[in-house]
Structure formats: structure tokens, C-alpha cells
Amino acid sequence: MDSMFSPSRAVQFNAFALFATLVVLIATPVPATLFVGLIMLYSVAYLFAQRSTLQLAMLDWLIVFLLLSYLVGRLVPFVLDDYSSRYLSAPLHVAASIPIYLMLRHACAMLDLRHYRNVLEWGASVGAIGAGAVASYQALVGGVPRADGFMFYLNFAYLACSLMLICLAMMRGSQRRWLLAVGVLGAFLAMLFSATRGVLLALPILLLAVMLLNAQHLGSKRLVAVALALVVASPLAYFTIPKVKERIDFTITEFRHIQHGQLEAAISTGGRIQLWTAAVEAYKERPSVGLTYPEREEKIEALVAEGKLTDWMLGINRGHAHSQYFEVLATGGTLGFIALICYLFMPFAGFLYWHRKNPENPFAQAGALFSLGFIIYCLTEVALQKELIAAWYGFMQVNFAVLSLTWKTKSMVSEQK
């Protein structure tokens, strides 16, 4: 009988944590960090029990570094601001997945890829369907202007989009495409009723990425047909879905205000422009590592006094930049931005490389789309500042990475036979 800390038990426990995390993520009030935290604690105990047989390759060290890079990019502001823990909270939640990664790499020979595919398909679909049901109830029955599930509506929308991308990535070669299709519909309803412009504008780009990653399978004719369908669907959605029309009209109105220099009238977009302006000014003040939060607030006060920003900016806590990129420039500087490349862009590049080497690898495609999604979400939101999203980001990255590598290894063994 397998011991509590055997490789077979490890992959079983992780599969349960993965499934539970996907299901409860946005469809229930249960925090997904509960299951990520439990498997992290188990992985630490597992690594201690298996310490005599642990071996790390260069690729493993690289992935560990990428998981640590967010934390590394926040260390200097942490020290400059008298060791305030608010700089490290989210990065530590990403780094918490390091022992999970090491555990799975050690136990990867016991990974049942078919079982893990089932876990991803059922988990993402059920979680997305649940999110769509909650959002529909809030919007249609509760009359909530912007459905938010059990969290802030922006986070709800971005996480729903991530679940949708997993469903789309797993469709090719799946035996339960109907379930995944319903999951895509549920995620879309969640995004639609959240009325989050950032994710609605990102959707066509992400769907185009899905098509390009499956171009060989779709063929040129299908690819053109789907592309035309997307082109037609965009104006059709505008004229047939009130919430889409409302948000687009709102955006157009805001751009008109901005064009005439009326930033205060453009409450949302104009506000973001001011936040990004303040972030750039903070970066100029100390390009190497940026400013601390108190220093950014002082800088904003000075910019308001000079008339470069409006009084609205005085109410912004910590100078929040409303974009991961600008936030990192303001607090982190050049060092922080290099770290951002490591934890946002390099995972995407790695998954894309594995996918190009083996287009049949569903886990590499899921990892690439998942990573690309966050690259886009972070343009208009500090998506990885919330602990729950940071923990989930790290947890999903390590699962996709180990599953992709295991698929590659087992495919090579099959070819040799």
C-alpha cells in the first residue's frame, strides 16, 4: 500500500486540489486559496519525505526562478518602505507554488495524463458554468448592474475568461466537447454580465490566438470562415446585446471627452490616463527601482499642485496604477519590469515553444492561452496584486508546465517504441 507521501499519492492529491480550485474559483464563495494552500503544505512535507531522491535539472531551476521573479522584483521597495509586508503578499502567493512544482516533477512518472485532462475539462467547465449561472442570476433576477459573483467584478471577469480559455484549449481531441462548449458559454455570460470592458476588448484577440494555435487542425478554409464569423460577431454583439452596446458607447463618449481635454468628464478612461501618467512620473523619479507607495502618494500631491493631474487623484490609495505594467514601473522600476517579463512573458514563450514542437500537446496550448490572457488582462488592471489571483496564477502555471513536460517525455518514449 502506498505511503502518505508516495509519488502516486502526491499526484492524486494534486489532482483533487486542481479540480476543487477550478470549480470553486468564481462559482462559489469558498476561497480557492484554501485548496492551493493545502496542497502547498502537503508538497513541503512530501519534499522532506523524498529529500534523498530529489534531483533538479537546469529547466527546473529556470522555472523556480521564474516563480520567484515577482518576489525578487518587489524586494527593493519592500526594504525602502521599512519592510512593509504589502509589497510581498501577492509575490509570495506565486512563489508558494514552487514546492508544488518540485513535488510534481519528482512524481511526474506517476502522472496519468488522461486523468488530468479529465480533471481540467470537468473542473474548468463546471466552474465556468457555475460562474455563468451566478452572473445570470445576479443580472437578470437580482438586477445587479455589474455581476461580480463573490468578488470584485473586474477579477470575476478576468478569471471567467481564464476558465473559458482552458475550455477552448482542451476542446481539440476531447471526448466531451459538448461540456466544454457549455463551459465556454457559461464563462462568456459571466464576462458579459460583468460588463468589464477590458476583458470584452481582449476577447477577440484571445479567440484569434485560439484559432492560430489550431491553424493546422482547422485548415485554411475553416480558419477564414471562423475569422469572418468573429468579424461579423463583433458588430452583431454591439447591436443585439444591450450591455455590450452600453459599454462601447460609454467608451466612445469618454474618448471624446479626452479628445477635448476633459479628463474629469471621462471618469473611467480619463482616470486611467491620469493613473498611468502618475506612474510614469514615479518611474522618472527613480528609474532603477521606482518609488514606494508613500513616495508615490507624495508625488501625486505634487503633480496635482502643479496642475498636471486633477484633484480626483488625491483619493487614490498608494497611487494604484490600474495596470500591472505601469504599477511595476512606478514601484519596482526597471528591475521590476525585468521581473515582470520573467513571470508574464517567459511562461507564454515556453508554452508556445512546446506547442510548436508538438501541436497535439493540449496542456502546452492551455498554458500558452492562459499566460497570454494574463499578459492582456494586465494592460488595464493590476491583475496579480490580489492574493487569490496570484496564488491561482502560480498554481495553474506549475500544473500546465509539469503536464506539458510529461506529455513531451511520454510522447518521445512512445515514438522510440
C-alpha positions as CSV (number, residue, x, y, z in Angstrom):
1,M,0.0,0.0,0.0
2,D,1.3,3.5,-0.9
3,S,2.5,5.7,1.9
4,M,1.0,9.1,2.6
5,F,3.9,10.8,0.8
6,S,4.5,8.4,-2.2
7,P,4.6,9.8,-5.7
8,S,1.2,8.1,-6.6
9,R,-0.5,9.8,-3.6
10,A,1.1,13.1,-4.5
11,V,-0.4,13.2,-8.0
12,Q,-3.8,12.1,-6.6
13,F,-3.9,14.8,-4.0
14,N,-2.8,17.4,-6.5
15,A,-5.5,16.3,-9.0
16,F,-8.1,16.8,-6.3
17,A,-6.8,20.2,-5.4
18,L,-6.7,21.2,-9.1
19,F,-10.3,20.1,-9.6
20,A,-11.6,21.8,-6.5
21,T,-9.7,25.0,-7.3
22,L,-11.2,25.2,-10.8
23,V,-14.7,24.5,-9.5
24,V,-14.9,26.9,-6.5
25,L,-12.7,29.7,-8.1
26,I,-15.5,32.1,-9.0
27,A,-18.7,30.0,-8.8
28,T,-18.7,29.8,-5.0
29,P,-17.8,32.0,-2.0
30,V,-15.2,29.3,-1.0
31,P,-11.7,30.8,-1.4
32,A,-9.7,28.8,-4.0
33,T,-6.5,29.6,-1.9
34,L,-7.8,27.0,0.6
35,F,-7.0,24.1,-1.7
36,V,-3.8,25.7,-3.1
37,G,-2.6,26.3,0.4
38,L,-3.4,22.7,1.5
39,I,-1.6,21.1,-1.5
40,M,1.4,23.5,-0.9
41,L,1.7,22.4,2.7
42,Y,1.4,18.7,1.6
43,S,4.1,19.3,-1.0
44,V,6.5,20.7,1.6
45,A,6.0,17.5,3.7
46,Y,6.4,15.4,0.5
47,L,9.7,17.0,-0.4
48,F,11.0,16.5,3.1
49,A,10.0,12.8,2.9
50,Q,11.5,12.3,-0.5
51,R,14.6,14.6,0.1
52,S,17.1,11.8,-0.6
53,T,15.9,11.3,-4.2
54,L,15.3,14.9,-5.3
55,Q,17.2,16.0,-8.4
56,L,16.8,19.2,-10.3
57,A,17.6,19.8,-14.0
58,M,18.5,23.2,-15.4
59,L,15.0,23.6,-16.7
60,D,13.6,23.1,-13.2
61,W,16.0,25.8,-11.8
62,L,14.8,28.1,-14.5
63,I,11.1,27.6,-13.7
64,V,11.8,28.0,-10.0
65,F,13.5,31.3,-10.8
66,L,10.5,32.5,-12.9
67,L,8.2,31.7,-10.0
68,L,10.5,33.7,-7.7
69,S,10.9,36.6,-10.1
70,Y,7.8,38.5,-9.0
71,L,9.1,38.4,-5.4
72,V,12.6,39.5,-6.5
73,G,11.2,42.5,-8.3
74,R,9.4,43.7,-5.1
75,L,12.3,43.3,-2.6
76,V,13.8,46.7,-3.0
77,P,10.6,48.7,-2.4
78,F,9.9,46.3,0.5
79,V,13.2,47.3,2.1
80,L,12.9,51.0,1.3
81,D,9.4,51.2,2.9
82,D,10.6,49.8,6.2
83,Y,9.8,46.2,5.4
84,S,6.1,46.7,4.8
85,S,4.5,43.3,4.0
86,R,2.1,44.6,1.5
87,Y,4.8,44.6,-1.2
88,L,5.4,40.8,-0.8
89,S,2.0,39.4,-0.1
90,A,1.0,38.7,-3.8
91,P,4.5,37.6,-4.9
92,L,4.7,35.2,-2.0
93,H,1.4,33.6,-3.2
94,V,3.0,33.0,-6.6
95,A,6.2,31.6,-5.0
96,A,4.1,29.3,-2.8
97,S,3.7,27.1,-5.9
98,I,7.4,26.3,-6.0
99,P,7.2,23.2,-3.7
100,I,4.1,22.0,-5.7
101,Y,6.1,22.2,-8.9
102,L,9.1,20.3,-7.4
103,M,6.7,17.7,-6.0
104,L,5.0,17.1,-9.3
105,R,8.3,17.0,-11.2
106,H,9.6,14.4,-8.8
107,A,6.3,12.4,-9.1
108,C,5.8,13.0,-12.8
109,A,6.3,9.3,-13.7
110,M,3.1,8.6,-11.9
111,L,1.1,11.3,-13.7
112,D,-1.9,9.9,-15.6
113,L,-2.3,12.4,-18.4
114,R,-5.7,11.2,-19.3
115,H,-7.0,11.6,-15.8
116,Y,-5.5,15.1,-15.5
117,R,-7.1,16.0,-18.8
118,N,-10.5,14.9,-17.4
119,V,-9.8,16.9,-14.3
120,L,-9.1,20.1,-16.3
121,E,-12.1,19.6,-18.6
122,W,-14.6,18.8,-15.9
123,G,-13.2,21.4,-13.4
124,A,-12.9,24.3,-15.8
125,S,-16.3,23.5,-17.4
126,V,-18.2,23.1,-14.1
127,G,-16.5,26.2,-12.7
128,A,-17.4,28.3,-15.8
129,I,-21.0,27.0,-15.9
130,G,-21.4,27.8,-12.2
131,A,-20.0,31.3,-12.8
132,G,-22.3,31.9,-15.7
133,A,-25.3,30.8,-13.6
134,V,-24.3,33.1,-10.7
135,A,-23.8,36.1,-13.0
136,S,-27.1,35.4,-14.9
137,Y,-29.0,35.3,-11.6
138,Q,-27.3,38.5,-10.3
139,A,-28.0,40.4,-13.5
140,L,-31.4,39.0,-14.6
141,V,-33.0,38.3,-11.2
142,G,-31.1,40.4,-8.7
143,G,-30.8,43.4,-11.0
144,V,-27.2,43.9,-10.2
145,P,-25.6,46.4,-12.8
146,R,-22.3,44.5,-12.9
147,A,-22.3,40.9,-11.9
148,D,-19.4,40.1,-9.6
149,G,-20.1,36.6,-8.3
150,F,-18.5,36.7,-4.8
151,M,-15.6,39.1,-5.6
152,F,-14.7,42.4,-7.3
153,Y,-16.4,42.4,-10.7
154,L,-13.1,43.0,-12.6
155,N,-11.4,40.0,-11.0
156,F,-14.6,37.9,-11.7
157,A,-14.5,38.8,-15.4
158,Y,-10.8,38.0,-15.8
159,L,-11.0,34.7,-14.0
160,A,-14.0,33.7,-16.0
161,C,-12.1,34.5,-19.2
162,S,-9.2,32.3,-18.0
163,L,-11.6,29.4,-17.4
164,M,-13.0,29.9,-20.9
165,L,-9.5,29.7,-22.4
166,I,-8.8,26.4,-20.6
167,C,-12.1,25.0,-22.0
168,L,-11.2,26.2,-25.5
169,A,-7.7,24.8,-25.3
170,M,-8.9,21.3,-24.2
171,M,-11.5,21.0,-27.0
172,R,-9.2,19.6,-29.6
173,G,-9.2,15.8,-29.2
174,S,-11.6,15.9,-26.3
175,Q,-14.4,13.3,-25.9
176,R,-16.7,15.8,-24.1
177,R,-16.7,18.8,-26.4
178,W,-20.3,19.4,-25.6
179,L,-19.4,20.0,-21.9
180,L,-16.5,22.3,-22.8
181,A,-18.8,24.2,-25.2
182,V,-21.3,24.8,-22.4
183,G,-18.4,25.9,-20.2
184,V,-17.4,28.4,-22.8
185,L,-20.9,29.7,-22.9
186,G,-21.1,30.0,-19.1
187,A,-17.8,31.9,-19.0
188,F,-19.0,34.2,-21.7
189,L,-22.2,35.0,-19.8
190,A,-20.1,35.7,-16.7
191,M,-17.9,38.2,-18.7
192,L,-20.9,39.7,-20.4
193,F,-22.9,40.4,-17.3
194,S,-19.8,41.8,-15.5
195,A,-19.7,44.5,-18.2
196,T,-15.9,44.6,-17.9
197,R,-14.6,46.4,-21.0
198,G,-11.0,45.2,-20.5
199,V,-12.0,41.6,-20.9
200,L,-14.6,42.2,-23.7
201,L,-12.0,44.0,-25.7
202,A,-9.4,41.3,-25.1
203,L,-11.8,38.5,-26.1
204,P,-11.4,38.9,-29.9
205,I,-7.6,38.9,-29.6
206,L,-7.7,35.7,-27.4
207,L,-10.1,34.0,-29.8
208,L,-7.8,34.8,-32.7
209,A,-5.0,33.3,-30.7
210,V,-7.0,30.1,-30.2
211,M,-7.5,29.9,-34.0
212,L,-3.9,30.5,-34.8
213,L,-2.8,27.8,-32.3
214,N,-5.1,25.4,-34.0
215,A,-4.5,26.6,-37.6
216,Q,-3.1,23.3,-38.8
217,H,-6.1,21.4,-37.5
218,L,-8.7,23.9,-38.7
219,G,-7.2,24.3,-42.2
220,S,-7.2,27.5,-44.3
221,K,-10.9,27.3,-45.2
222,R,-12.1,26.8,-41.7
223,L,-9.7,29.4,-40.4
224,V,-11.0,32.0,-42.8
225,A,-14.6,31.1,-42.0
226,V,-14.0,31.4,-38.2
227,A,-12.2,34.7,-38.7
228,L,-15.1,36.1,-40.8
229,A,-17.5,34.9,-38.1
230,L,-15.6,36.8,-35.5
231,V,-15.6,39.9,-37.7
232,V,-19.4,39.6,-38.1
233,A,-20.0,38.7,-34.5
234,S,-18.4,41.9,-33.1
235,P,-20.9,44.4,-34.7
236,L,-23.7,41.9,-34.2
237,A,-23.0,41.8,-30.5
238,Y,-23.0,45.6,-30.4
239,F,-26.4,45.9,-32.0
240,T,-28.1,42.9,-30.3
241,I,-26.6,42.8,-26.7
242,P,-27.6,45.9,-24.7
243,K,-24.7,45.6,-22.2
244,V,-22.1,45.4,-24.9
245,K,-23.6,48.5,-26.7
246,E,-23.8,50.4,-23.4
247,R,-20.1,49.8,-22.5
248,I,-18.9,50.6,-26.1
249,D,-20.9,53.8,-26.2
250,F,-19.6,54.7,-22.8
251,T,-16.0,54.2,-24.1
252,I,-16.6,56.3,-27.2
253,T,-18.1,59.1,-25.1
254,E,-15.1,59.0,-22.8
255,F,-12.6,59.2,-25.7
256,R,-14.5,62.2,-27.0
257,H,-14.1,63.9,-23.6
258,I,-10.4,63.1,-23.6
259,Q,-10.0,64.4,-27.2
260,H,-11.3,67.8,-25.9
261,G,-9.1,67.7,-22.9
262,Q,-11.9,67.0,-20.4
263,L,-10.2,64.3,-18.3
264,E,-12.5,64.8,-15.3
265,A,-15.6,64.1,-17.5
266,A,-14.0,60.8,-18.7
267,I,-14.4,59.2,-15.4
268,S,-13.1,55.7,-16.2
269,T,-10.7,56.1,-19.2
270,G,-9.6,59.6,-18.2
271,G,-8.9,58.3,-14.7
272,R,-6.7,55.6,-16.0
273,I,-4.7,58.0,-18.1
274,Q,-4.1,60.1,-15.0
275,L,-3.1,57.0,-13.1
276,W,-0.7,55.9,-15.8
277,T,0.7,59.5,-16.0
278,A,1.4,59.4,-12.3
279,A,3.1,56.0,-12.6
280,V,5.4,57.3,-15.4
281,E,6.3,60.3,-13.3
282,A,7.1,58.0,-10.4
283,Y,9.4,55.9,-12.6
284,K,11.2,59.0,-13.8
285,E,11.9,60.0,-10.2
286,R,13.8,56.7,-9.6
287,P,14.1,54.6,-12.8
288,S,16.1,51.8,-11.2
289,V,13.6,50.6,-8.6
290,G,10.7,53.1,-8.7
291,L,9.1,54.7,-5.6
292,T,7.5,53.3,-2.5
293,Y,3.7,53.7,-2.0
294,P,4.1,56.7,0.4
295,E,6.5,58.3,-2.1
296,R,4.1,57.8,-4.9
297,E,1.3,59.5,-2.9
298,E,3.6,62.5,-2.2
299,K,4.5,62.6,-5.9
300,I,0.8,62.7,-6.9
301,E,0.1,65.5,-4.4
302,A,2.9,67.5,-6.1
303,L,1.6,66.8,-9.6
304,V,-1.9,67.9,-8.5
305,A,-0.4,71.1,-7.0
306,E,1.4,71.7,-10.4
307,G,-1.9,71.3,-12.2
308,K,-0.7,68.2,-14.2
309,L,-3.3,66.0,-12.5
310,T,-6.8,66.7,-11.2
311,D,-7.9,66.6,-7.6
312,W,-9.5,63.2,-8.2
313,M,-6.1,61.7,-8.0
314,L,-5.8,62.7,-4.3
315,G,-8.2,59.9,-3.4
316,I,-6.2,57.2,-5.0
317,N,-4.7,54.9,-2.3
318,R,-1.0,54.1,-2.8
319,G,-1.1,55.6,-6.3
320,H,-2.7,52.4,-7.7
321,A,-1.9,52.4,-11.4
322,H,-4.7,50.2,-12.8
323,S,-2.2,48.4,-15.0
324,Q,0.3,45.7,-13.9
325,Y,2.8,47.3,-16.3
326,F,2.6,50.8,-15.1
327,E,2.3,49.6,-11.5
328,V,5.6,47.7,-11.8
329,L,7.3,50.7,-13.4
330,A,6.1,53.0,-10.6
331,T,7.0,50.6,-7.8
332,G,9.8,48.4,-9.0
333,G,11.3,50.4,-11.8
334,T,13.5,48.8,-14.4
335,L,14.3,45.9,-12.1
336,G,10.6,45.3,-11.5
337,F,9.8,45.4,-15.2
338,I,12.6,42.8,-16.0
339,A,11.0,40.6,-13.3
340,L,7.6,41.2,-15.0
341,I,9.0,39.9,-18.3
342,C,10.1,36.8,-16.4
343,Y,6.8,35.9,-14.7
344,L,4.4,37.1,-17.5
345,F,6.1,36.7,-20.9
346,M,8.6,33.9,-20.4
347,P,6.0,31.3,-19.4
348,F,4.0,32.2,-22.5
349,A,7.1,31.9,-24.7
350,G,7.9,28.5,-23.1
351,F,4.4,27.1,-23.6
352,L,4.3,28.4,-27.1
353,Y,7.6,26.7,-27.9
354,W,6.4,23.4,-26.5
355,H,3.2,23.8,-28.5
356,R,5.0,24.5,-31.8
357,K,7.2,21.4,-31.2
358,N,4.1,19.3,-30.6
359,P,0.8,20.8,-31.6
360,E,-1.1,17.8,-30.2
361,N,0.0,18.7,-26.6
362,P,-3.2,20.1,-25.1
363,F,-1.5,21.2,-21.9
364,A,1.0,23.4,-23.7
365,Q,-1.8,25.1,-25.6
366,A,-3.7,25.6,-22.4
367,G,-0.6,27.1,-20.8
368,A,0.0,29.4,-23.7
369,L,-3.5,30.7,-23.8
370,F,-3.7,31.0,-20.0
371,S,-0.4,33.0,-20.0
372,L,-1.4,35.2,-23.0
373,G,-4.7,36.0,-21.2
374,F,-2.8,37.5,-18.2
375,I,-0.5,39.4,-20.5
376,I,-3.5,41.2,-21.9
377,Y,-5.5,41.5,-18.6
378,C,-2.5,43.2,-17.0
379,L,-2.7,46.0,-19.6
380,T,-5.8,47.5,-17.9
381,E,-5.6,46.0,-14.4
382,V,-3.1,45.1,-11.7
383,A,-4.4,41.6,-12.1
384,L,-1.7,39.8,-10.0
385,Q,-1.9,42.2,-7.0
386,K,-4.8,40.2,-5.4
387,E,-3.5,37.3,-3.4
388,L,-6.2,34.8,-4.7
389,I,-5.3,35.5,-8.3
390,A,-1.6,35.4,-7.7
391,A,-1.9,32.1,-5.9
392,W,-4.1,30.7,-8.7
393,Y,-1.8,32.0,-11.4
394,G,1.2,30.3,-9.8
395,F,-0.7,27.0,-9.2
396,M,-2.0,26.8,-12.8
397,Q,1.4,27.7,-14.3
398,V,3.1,24.8,-12.5
399,N,0.4,22.3,-13.4
400,F,0.5,23.3,-17.0
401,A,4.3,23.2,-17.0
402,V,4.6,19.7,-15.5
403,L,1.8,18.3,-17.6
404,S,3.3,19.8,-20.8
405,L,6.8,18.3,-20.0
406,T,5.3,15.0,-19.0
407,W,3.4,14.8,-22.3
408,K,6.5,15.6,-24.2
409,T,8.5,12.9,-22.3
410,K,5.9,10.2,-22.7
411,S,5.4,11.1,-26.4
412,M,9.1,10.6,-27.0
413,V,9.1,7.3,-25.3
414,S,6.1,6.2,-27.4
415,E,7.9,7.2,-30.6
416,Q,11.0,5.2,-29.6
417,K,8.9,2.1,-29.0
